[in-house]
Amino acid sequence: MTALAVDMPVRPGMSMSSLRRDLTKALGDLGEDHLYDVQLVVTELVTNVLDHTPSSTGHLRILHDQEPCAVTVEVDDESTTEPVYGRSRLGENRGRGIVVVDNISRRWGSRSRGDVGKTVFAVVDCTG
């Protein structure tokens, strides 16, 4: 069974620490390691929206599959530009977020939403 655990807007100025606290409440039944991995993936994908889209706005959804246990993170944004693996236009000390997402997730990618943007997603399996 899949449950929608989080459904919220992404806005400039949102607090990542508050977001992580909200995730802890919404996904309280996850193990500590799995929750940490999900929080890291969410932080990276939301930060990409804030840093790389024209209005720095989007929408976050988190779906929790019970059997087999997995969490799907989806972030919509208004940019049609695909995520870039390992490089950033923000400088050489940036741009590793998608590398982190790739290392943690079973799979990740993006889906076009036509002229209105894209959805970037990642599936994080439960750790045991």
C-alpha positions in Angstrom: 0.0 0.0 0.0 1.3 3.5 -0.9 0.5 6.5 1.3 1.1 10.2 0.6 3.2 11.2 3.6 4.1 14.8 2.6 2.4 17.2 0.1 3.7 20.8 0.4 4.9 23.8 -1.5 8.6 24.7 -2.0 9.2 28.4 -1.4 12.1 30.8 -1.1 13.2 31.2 2.5 11.8 27.8 3.7 13.8 26.3 6.5 15.6 23.0 5.8 15.7 22.2 9.5 11.9 22.7 9.8 11.5 20.6 6.7 13.6 17.8 8.2 11.5 18.0 11.5 8.3 17.7 9.4 9.7 14.7 7.6 10.6 13.1 11.0 6.9 13.5 12.1 5.5 12.3 8.8 7.8 9.3 8.4 8.2 8.4 12.1 7.8 4.7 11.4 11.1 4.5 9.3 14.3 3.3 10.8 16.8 6.0 11.7 19.2 5.3 8.8 16.4 5.2 6.2 14.9 8.4 7.6 18.3 10.1 7.4 18.7 9.0 3.7 15.3 10.3 2.8 16.0 13.6 4.6 19.2 14.0 2.7 17.6 13.3 -0.7 14.7 15.7 0.1 17.2 18.4 1.1 19.2 18.0 -2.1 16.2 18.0 -4.4 14.5 20.9 -2.7 17.7 22.9 -2.6 18.0 22.4 -6.4 14.6 24.0 -6.8 15.6 27.0 -4.6 19.0 27.4 -6.3 18.3 26.6 -10.0 14.8 27.6 -11.0 13.6 31.1 -12.0 11.1 31.7 -9.1 12.7 29.2 -6.6 9.2 27.6 -6.1 7.9 24.1 -6.6 6.1 21.3 -4.9 7.3 18.4 -2.8 5.5 15.1 -2.5 6.7 12.0 -0.5 5.1 8.7 -1.1 5.7 5.8 1.4 5.3 2.3 0.1 4.8 -0.2 2.9 5.5 -3.5 1.0 8.2 -3.6 0.0 9.3 -0.6 2.1 10.4 2.3 0.0 10.0 6.1 -0.1 9.5 8.0 -3.3 10.5 11.7 -3.3 9.0 13.9 -6.0 9.8 17.6 -6.5 8.0 19.6 -9.2 9.6 22.8 -10.5 9.0 25.3 -13.3 12.4 24.8 -15.1 12.6 22.6 -18.2 16.4 22.2 -17.6 17.3 18.7 -16.6 19.4 18.1 -13.5 23.1 18.0 -14.1 25.2 15.2 -12.6 28.3 16.5 -10.9 28.5 20.1 -12.1 27.0 23.4 -11.0 26.7 26.8 -12.5 27.0 28.1 -8.9 30.8 27.3 -8.6 33.2 24.5 -8.2 32.3 23.8 -4.6 28.7 23.1 -5.5 27.0 20.5 -7.8 27.4 17.3 -5.9 23.7 17.1 -4.8 22.6 14.8 -7.7 25.7 12.7 -7.1 24.6 12.2 -3.5 21.0 11.4 -4.6 22.4 8.9 -7.1 24.4 7.2 -4.4 21.6 6.9 -1.9 18.7 6.1 -4.2 17.7 2.9 -5.9 16.9 5.0 -8.9 16.3 8.7 -9.7 15.4 10.7 -12.7 13.1 13.4 -14.1 9.9 13.6 -16.0 8.9 16.5 -18.2 5.7 18.4 -17.4 5.8 20.0 -20.8 6.2 23.8 -21.0 5.5 24.1 -17.3 8.6 22.3 -16.0 9.6 18.9 -14.7 9.4 16.5 -11.8 12.6 15.2 -10.3 12.1 11.9 -8.4 14.2 9.5 -6.3 13.3 6.2 -4.8 15.0 5.4 -1.5 14.7 1.8 -0.3 14.4 1.0 3.4 17.7 0.1 5.0 18.0 -2.7 7.4 
